[in-house]
Amino acid sequence: MLESIYQIANKLGIDEKYVEPYGKYKAKIDLSIMDELKNNKDGKLVLVTAITPTKSGEGKTTMSIALQEGLRKLKQNSLLCLREPSLGPVFGLKGGATGGGKVTVEPSEDINLHFNGDMHALTSAINLIAAVIDNELYQGNSLNIDKDRIVWKRAMDMNERTLRNIIIGRGEKNGVEREAGFLITVASELMAVFCLAKDQDDFIARVNKITVAYTLDNKRLTIKDFKISKAILKLMKNALKPNLVQTGENNPCLIHGGPFANIAHGCNSLIALKMALKLSDIVVTEAGFGSDLGAEKFLDILSQVGSLHPDLCVMVATLKALKLHGGEDYSNLNNKNLEALKIGIQNLKQHLENMKKYNLEPIIALNKFALDDEEELNFIKSWAKKENYKIALVEGYEKGGEGSIDLAKLVIESLKKPSDFHPLYKKELPLIDKINLICKEIYRADKVVFSDIALKKLEEYSQEGFNESYICMAKTPASFSDNDKLLNTPRNFNINVRDVSLSSGADFIVCLTGNILTMPGLPKIPAAVKMENE
């Protein structure tokens, strides 16, 4: 039975005057609450991440929800922060992103679909920018735009490969004909800016810095040149307010922002995190995909931008995923295979070692399922003890908060030890040095191979004053390498940076590796079709 959103807000001590209800069970929290909370001491910050994801599913979001349920059962003043689902994955390959079994965030269907309008506001703002650029071209081009160097793309929150590369403006009086394209909303720089902004003023300052095109004499044009920041703010004003919902066990959760972690930085909004740290003693948040993507970007980008100090890392793994990394066939995952597990556990080991490079002591959260073999579970527990890692078996999917009490206890105990977190790199390092550091230390690549165009652009960015930008790697989530076929812990490989792009508002350089795409396509049988039989 869901509780009124006012009851959920009350559990966090939020006065009703700050609660803007969207029906009975959802609300936005007005940003003015931060004036009241500014003198509150920040709570502890727990990052939930995972091993390299597989098609068997690791359950990182489910684990994050389970941990919140467990902490609340132990009477902790904790708060969960998650990203908003994108309609692309919901109707594409992955389906919904609100947990599963007995650990969910509610109202689940509303959150997975239109929610409180944030994705629609973002999509509208992205397309407003594109429309204004093309209108300037058509209306005389006083800004001297080079139509072949417009880098801003339109967006939609859906997987649609046919829109990656298109021709627009065809026919008389339909604008200037040119090549253009769409990306998925969550891959747009505006989503990244939305999630990296500290407040409304910072959001607009960042928006004005976004590079959208170049002139015929090779000068950068930003959104500021088009004088539309106030219009963008009108579209985004409500979207900037975090969304309050509840878990299946009526515990509070903020869901806000949703950049992809294989393309963008993969973390929920800094605004929501900052608010959560003032409202609660323990904040649980997750970063997308495996720790080589979402966690690396959370720790190297978001933590530096927001002056965050993560206190603990929870590493999610499953027997099935580890056996897949060890060479077991997908169809045989329910069968015992200790040999595959012994090989695949190296993937878990590399992820754990990587987190220690940030001075974070990780806890292993083994997502346990009914058909898991006892001998295989005991092997993992023995391995963890031998390697000096804390581990908890979590049965949240089947038992809800009761199934995550052991993990919650480990988290509470571990948070008593002070954290000495530091990022992998300082932003003062040259761009190429930062890229090399991530690829060699986190992925374990032998070297980074840059295309000529990538090297040329990096040199230009440095000369333009962007040398101290953060690095946002766009890479397959299915491997430490840039080849999704190389599972477990590949060695003797190169990372191929085929292109780079400047996100001057987000203050990072995106490095495109392998065959990564900013507009996904639908699978042969999309999740939308599977819903027909539900």
JOJOGI-V110954 format. One record per residue. N is the residue number from 1. RES is the residue in three letters. PHI is phi in radians with two decimals (* if undefined). Layout:
n->{N | N}
res->{RES | RES}
phi->{PHI | PHI}
This chain:
n->{1 | 2 | 3 | 4 | 5 | 6 | 7 | 8 | 9 | 10 | 11 | 12 | 13 | 14 | 15 | 16 | 17 | 18 | 19 | 20 | 21 | 22 | 23 | 24 | 25 | 26 | 27 | 28 | 29 | 30 | 31 | 32 | 33 | 34 | 35 | 36 | 37 | 38 | 39 | 40 | 41 | 42 | 43 | 44 | 45 | 46 | 47 | 48 | 49 | 50 | 51 | 52 | 53 | 54 | 55 | 56 | 57 | 58 | 59 | 60 | 61 | 62 | 63 | 64 | 65 | 66 | 67 | 68 | 69 | 70 | 71 | 72 | 73 | 74 | 75 | 76 | 77 | 78 | 79 | 80 | 81 | 82 | 83 | 84 | 85 | 86 | 87 | 88 | 89 | 90 | 91 | 92 | 93 | 94 | 95 | 96 | 97 | 98 | 99 | 100 | 101 | 102 | 103 | 104 | 105 | 106 | 107 | 108 | 109 | 110 | 111 | 112 | 113 | 114 | 115 | 116 | 117 | 118 | 119 | 120 | 121 | 122 | 123 | 124 | 125 | 126 | 127 | 128 | 129 | 130 | 131 | 132 | 133 | 134 | 135 | 136 | 137 | 138 | 139 | 140 | 141 | 142 | 143 | 144 | 145 | 146 | 147 | 148 | 149 | 150 | 151 | 152 | 153 | 154 | 155 | 156 | 157 | 158 | 159 | 160 | 161 | 162 | 163 | 164 | 165 | 166 | 167 | 168 | 169 | 170 | 171 | 172 | 173 | 174 | 175 | 176 | 177 | 178 | 179 | 180 | 181 | 182 | 183 | 184 | 185 | 186 | 187 | 188 | 189 | 190 | 191 | 192 | 193 | 194 | 195 | 196 | 197 | 198 | 199 | 200 | 201 | 202 | 203 | 204 | 205 | 206 | 207 | 208 | 209 | 210 | 211 | 212 | 213 | 214 | 215 | 216 | 217 | 218 | 219 | 220 | 221 | 222 | 223 | 224 | 225 | 226 | 227 | 228 | 229 | 230 | 231 | 232 | 233 | 234 | 235 | 236 | 237 | 238 | 239 | 240 | 241 | 242 | 243 | 244 | 245 | 246 | 247 | 248 | 249 | 250 | 251 | 252 | 253 | 254 | 255 | 256 | 257 | 258 | 259 | 260 | 261 | 262 | 263 | 264 | 265 | 266 | 267 | 268 | 269 | 270 | 271 | 272 | 273 | 274 | 275 | 276 | 277 | 278 | 279 | 280 | 281 | 282 | 283 | 284 | 285 | 286 | 287 | 288 | 289 | 290 | 291 | 292 | 293 | 294 | 295 | 296 | 297 | 298 | 299 | 300 | 301 | 302 | 303 | 304 | 305 | 306 | 307 | 308 | 309 | 310 | 311 | 312 | 313 | 314 | 315 | 316 | 317 | 318 | 319 | 320 | 321 | 322 | 323 | 324 | 325 | 326 | 327 | 328 | 329 | 330 | 331 | 332 | 333 | 334 | 335 | 336 | 337 | 338 | 339 | 340 | 341 | 342 | 343 | 344 | 345 | 346 | 347 | 348 | 349 | 350 | 351 | 352 | 353 | 354 | 355 | 356 | 357 | 358 | 359 | 360 | 361 | 362 | 363 | 364 | 365 | 366 | 367 | 368 | 369 | 370 | 371 | 372 | 373 | 374 | 375 | 376 | 377 | 378 | 379 | 380 | 381 | 382 | 383 | 384 | 385 | 386 | 387 | 388 | 389 | 390 | 391 | 392 | 393 | 394 | 395 | 396 | 397 | 398 | 399 | 400 | 401 | 402 | 403 | 404 | 405 | 406 | 407 | 408 | 409 | 410 | 411 | 412 | 413 | 414 | 415 | 416 | 417 | 418 | 419 | 420 | 421 | 422 | 423 | 424 | 425 | 426 | 427 | 428 | 429 | 430 | 431 | 432 | 433 | 434 | 435 | 436 | 437 | 438 | 439 | 440 | 441 | 442 | 443 | 444 | 445 | 446 | 447 | 448 | 449 | 450 | 451 | 452 | 453 | 454 | 455 | 456 | 457 | 458 | 459 | 460 | 461 | 462 | 463 | 464 | 465 | 466 | 467 | 468 | 469 | 470 | 471 | 472 | 473 | 474 | 475 | 476 | 477 | 478 | 479 | 480 | 481 | 482 | 483 | 484 | 485 | 486 | 487 | 488 | 489 | 490 | 491 | 492 | 493 | 494 | 495 | 496 | 497 | 498 | 499 | 500 | 501 | 502 | 503 | 504 | 505 | 506 | 507 | 508 | 509 | 510 | 511 | 512 | 513 | 514 | 515 | 516 | 517 | 518 | 519 | 520 | 521 | 522 | 523 | 524 | 525 | 526 | 527 | 528 | 529 | 530 | 531 | 532 | 533 | 534}
res->{MET | LEU | GLU | SER | ILE | TYR | GLN | ILE | ALA | ASN | LYS | LEU | GLY | ILE | ASP | GLU | LYS | TYR | VAL | GLU | PRO | TYR | GLY | LYS | TYR | LYS | ALA | LYS | ILE | ASP | LEU | SER | ILE | MET | ASP | GLU | LEU | LYS | ASN | ASN | LYS | ASP | GLY | LYS | LEU | VAL | LEU | VAL | THR | ALA | ILE | THR | PRO | THR | LYS | SER | GLY | GLU | GLY | LYS | THR | THR | MET | SER | ILE | ALA | LEU | GLN | GLU | GLY | LEU | ARG | LYS | LEU | LYS | GLN | ASN | SER | LEU | LEU | CYS | LEU | ARG | GLU | PRO | SER | LEU | GLY | PRO | VAL | PHE | GLY | LEU | LYS | GLY | GLY | ALA | THR | GLY | GLY | GLY | LYS | VAL | THR | VAL | GLU | PRO | SER | GLU | ASP | ILE | ASN | LEU | HIS | PHE | ASN | GLY | ASP | MET | HIS | ALA | LEU | THR | SER | ALA | ILE | ASN | LEU | ILE | ALA | ALA | VAL | ILE | ASP | ASN | GLU | LEU | TYR | GLN | GLY | ASN | SER | LEU | ASN | ILE | ASP | LYS | ASP | ARG | ILE | VAL | TRP | LYS | ARG | ALA | MET | ASP | MET | ASN | GLU | ARG | THR | LEU | ARG | ASN | ILE | ILE | ILE | GLY | ARG | GLY | GLU | LYS | ASN | GLY | VAL | GLU | ARG | GLU | ALA | GLY | PHE | LEU | ILE | THR | VAL | ALA | SER | GLU | LEU | MET | ALA | VAL | PHE | CYS | LEU | ALA | LYS | ASP | GLN | ASP | ASP | PHE | ILE | ALA | ARG | VAL | ASN | LYS | ILE | THR | VAL | ALA | TYR | THR | LEU | ASP | ASN | LYS | ARG | LEU | THR | ILE | LYS | ASP | PHE | LYS | ILE | SER | LYS | ALA | ILE | LEU | LYS | LEU | MET | LYS | ASN | ALA | LEU | LYS | PRO | ASN | LEU | VAL | GLN | THR | GLY | GLU | ASN | ASN | PRO | CYS | LEU | ILE | HIS | GLY | GLY | PRO | PHE | ALA | ASN | ILE | ALA | HIS | GLY | CYS | ASN | SER | LEU | ILE | ALA | LEU | LYS | MET | ALA | LEU | LYS | LEU | SER | ASP | ILE | VAL | VAL | THR | GLU | ALA | GLY | PHE | GLY | SER | ASP | LEU | GLY | ALA | GLU | LYS | PHE | LEU | ASP | ILE | LEU | SER | GLN | VAL | GLY | SER | LEU | HIS | PRO | ASP | LEU | CYS | VAL | MET | VAL | ALA | THR | LEU | LYS | ALA | LEU | LYS | LEU | HIS | GLY | GLY | GLU | ASP | TYR | SER | ASN | LEU | ASN | ASN | LYS | ASN | LEU | GLU | ALA | LEU | LYS | ILE | GLY | ILE | GLN | ASN | LEU | LYS | GLN | HIS | LEU | GLU | ASN | MET | LYS | LYS | TYR | ASN | LEU | GLU | PRO | ILE | ILE | ALA | LEU | ASN | LYS | PHE | ALA | LEU | ASP | ASP | GLU | GLU | GLU | LEU | ASN | PHE | ILE | LYS | SER | TRP | ALA | LYS | LYS | GLU | ASN | TYR | LYS | ILE | ALA | LEU | VAL | GLU | GLY | TYR | GLU | LYS | GLY | GLY | GLU | GLY | SER | ILE | ASP | LEU | ALA | LYS | LEU | VAL | ILE | GLU | SER | LEU | LYS | LYS | PRO | SER | ASP | PHE | HIS | PRO | LEU | TYR | LYS | LYS | GLU | LEU | PRO | LEU | ILE | ASP | LYS | ILE | ASN | LEU | ILE | CYS | LYS | GLU | ILE | TYR | ARG | ALA | ASP | LYS | VAL | VAL | PHE | SER | ASP | ILE | ALA | LEU | LYS | LYS | LEU | GLU | GLU | TYR | SER | GLN | GLU | GLY | PHE | ASN | GLU | SER | TYR | ILE | CYS | MET | ALA | LYS | THR | PRO | ALA | SER | PHE | SER | ASP | ASN | ASP | LYS | LEU | LEU | ASN | THR | PRO | ARG | ASN | PHE | ASN | ILE | ASN | VAL | ARG | ASP | VAL | SER | LEU | SER | SER | GLY | ALA | ASP | PHE | ILE | VAL | CYS | LEU | THR | GLY | ASN | ILE | LEU | THR | MET | PRO | GLY | LEU | PRO | LYS | ILE | PRO | ALA | ALA | VAL | LYS | MET | GLU | ASN | GLU}
phi->{* | -1.30 | -1.72 | -0.99 | -1.11 | -1.20 | -1.15 | -1.15 | -1.07 | -1.09 | -1.14 | -1.78 | 1.30 | -1.51 | -1.16 | -0.99 | -1.14 | -1.66 | -1.67 | -1.92 | -1.23 | -2.04 | 1.50 | -1.41 | -2.13 | -2.37 | -2.76 | -1.85 | -1.85 | -1.10 | -1.17 | -1.13 | -1.08 | -1.14 | -1.12 | -1.27 | -1.62 | -1.02 | -1.61 | -1.20 | -1.27 | -1.16 | -1.38 | -1.44 | -2.01 | -1.97 | -1.75 | -1.74 | -2.37 | -2.69 | -1.22 | -1.04 | -1.16 | -2.27 | -1.26 | -1.36 | 1.45 | -1.83 | 1.40 | -1.16 | -1.15 | -1.01 | -1.15 | -1.08 | -1.14 | -1.04 | -1.12 | -1.07 | -1.09 | -1.13 | -1.07 | -1.19 | -1.14 | -1.61 | 1.15 | -1.54 | -1.46 | -1.94 | -2.51 | -1.72 | -2.14 | -2.21 | -1.50 | -1.38 | -1.15 | -1.74 | -1.10 | -0.98 | -1.13 | -0.99 | -1.74 | -1.77 | -1.69 | -1.54 | 1.42 | -1.16 | -2.37 | -2.13 | 1.52 | -2.95 | 1.08 | -1.68 | -2.23 | -2.37 | -1.88 | -2.26 | -1.32 | -0.97 | -1.15 | -1.07 | -1.15 | -1.20 | -1.79 | -1.42 | 0.82 | -1.80 | 1.59 | -1.08 | -1.12 | -1.18 | -1.10 | -1.08 | -1.06 | -1.12 | -1.16 | -1.03 | -1.34 | -1.08 | -1.03 | -1.11 | -1.12 | -1.17 | -1.08 | -1.22 | -1.17 | -1.09 | -1.02 | -1.23 | -1.54 | 2.08 | 0.98 | -1.15 | -1.55 | 1.12 | -1.19 | -1.48 | -1.10 | -1.58 | -2.27 | -1.49 | -1.71 | -1.40 | -1.93 | -1.24 | -2.53 | -2.57 | -1.59 | -2.74 | -1.34 | -2.72 | -1.08 | -1.18 | -1.74 | -1.06 | -2.33 | -2.38 | -1.93 | -2.04 | 1.34 | -1.30 | 1.68 | -1.13 | 1.13 | -1.87 | 1.75 | -1.57 | -1.21 | -2.83 | -1.36 | -2.59 | -3.07 | -2.00 | -2.20 | -1.32 | -0.83 | -1.24 | -1.67 | -1.28 | -1.08 | -1.12 | -1.12 | -1.10 | -1.09 | -0.96 | -1.56 | -1.72 | -1.18 | -1.39 | -2.86 | -1.09 | -1.14 | -1.15 | -1.03 | -1.16 | -1.05 | -1.22 | -0.99 | -1.10 | -1.55 | -1.13 | -1.40 | -2.03 | -2.91 | -2.21 | -1.46 | -1.14 | -1.83 | 1.18 | -1.82 | -1.29 | -1.97 | -1.97 | -1.05 | -1.01 | -1.14 | -1.69 | 0.96 | -2.22 | -1.11 | -1.19 | -1.13 | -1.12 | -1.10 | -1.06 | -1.18 | -1.79 | -0.97 | -1.31 | -1.09 | -1.23 | -1.51 | -1.07 | -1.73 | -1.77 | -2.36 | -2.41 | -1.44 | -1.07 | -1.80 | 1.12 | -1.86 | -1.26 | -2.60 | -1.73 | -2.15 | -2.79 | 1.45 | -2.87 | -1.21 | -1.11 | -1.56 | -1.51 | -2.06 | -1.85 | -1.71 | 1.21 | -2.22 | -1.20 | -1.21 | -1.13 | -1.04 | -1.14 | -1.12 | -1.08 | -1.13 | -1.07 | -1.13 | -1.48 | -1.61 | -2.46 | -1.49 | -2.34 | -1.92 | -1.86 | -2.38 | -2.20 | -2.15 | -1.12 | 0.97 | -1.37 | -1.18 | -1.23 | -1.93 | -1.02 | -1.18 | -1.02 | -1.29 | -1.07 | -1.39 | -1.66 | -1.80 | -1.07 | -1.15 | -1.31 | -1.07 | -1.68 | 0.90 | -1.48 | -2.28 | -0.99 | -1.81 | -2.82 | -2.15 | -1.92 | -1.83 | -1.56 | -2.55 | -2.34 | -1.05 | -1.04 | -1.11 | -1.13 | -1.20 | -1.06 | -1.16 | -1.53 | 1.82 | -1.21 | -1.31 | -0.99 | -1.26 | -1.92 | -1.12 | -1.38 | -1.52 | -1.20 | -2.67 | -1.12 | -1.14 | -1.11 | -1.13 | -1.13 | -1.34 | -1.17 | -1.16 | -1.14 | -1.13 | -1.05 | -1.06 | -1.15 | -1.09 | -1.15 | -1.06 | -1.09 | -1.15 | -1.22 | -1.22 | -1.74 | 1.09 | -1.91 | -1.50 | -1.49 | -1.85 | -1.53 | -1.95 | -1.56 | -1.27 | -1.62 | -2.18 | -1.01 | -1.56 | -1.11 | -1.41 | -1.12 | -1.14 | -1.18 | -1.10 | -1.15 | -1.06 | -1.10 | -1.09 | -1.16 | -1.07 | -1.09 | -1.10 | -1.11 | -1.50 | 1.19 | -1.97 | -1.34 | -2.47 | -2.34 | -1.49 | -2.05 | -2.06 | -1.07 | -0.98 | -1.65 | -2.11 | 1.16 | -1.03 | -1.06 | -1.44 | -2.16 | -1.05 | -1.08 | -1.12 | -1.05 | -1.11 | -1.09 | -1.11 | -1.04 | -1.15 | -1.19 | -1.23 | -1.25 | -1.52 | -1.07 | -1.60 | -2.07 | -1.00 | -2.57 | -1.21 | -1.21 | -2.37 | -1.69 | -1.18 | -1.23 | -1.08 | -1.03 | -0.96 | -1.12 | -1.13 | -1.17 | -1.09 | -1.06 | -1.09 | -1.09 | -1.18 | -1.53 | -1.41 | -1.61 | -1.48 | 1.26 | -1.25 | -1.22 | -2.77 | -1.89 | -1.83 | -1.71 | -1.22 | -1.05 | -1.18 | -1.15 | -1.11 | -1.08 | -1.15 | -1.06 | -1.14 | -1.10 | -1.08 | -1.10 | -1.15 | -1.44 | 1.72 | -1.81 | -1.10 | -1.66 | -1.27 | -1.32 | -1.93 | -2.08 | -1.37 | -1.80 | -2.54 | -1.00 | -1.41 | -1.48 | -2.72 | -1.12 | -1.53 | -1.72 | -2.04 | -1.18 | -1.51 | -1.59 | -1.53 | 1.06 | -2.22 | -1.04 | -2.35 | 1.02 | -2.32 | -1.93 | -1.70 | -1.81 | -1.59 | -1.46 | -2.81 | -2.37 | -2.44 | -1.63 | -1.91 | -1.26 | -1.37 | -1.31 | 1.17 | -2.49 | -1.81 | -1.56 | -1.86 | -1.51 | -2.05 | 0.95 | -1.97 | -1.07 | -2.15 | -1.66 | -2.32 | -1.20 | -1.92 | -1.43 | -1.29 | -1.02 | -2.08 | -1.16 | -1.02 | -1.05 | -1.27 | -1.11 | -1.12 | -1.06 | -1.72 | -1.36}
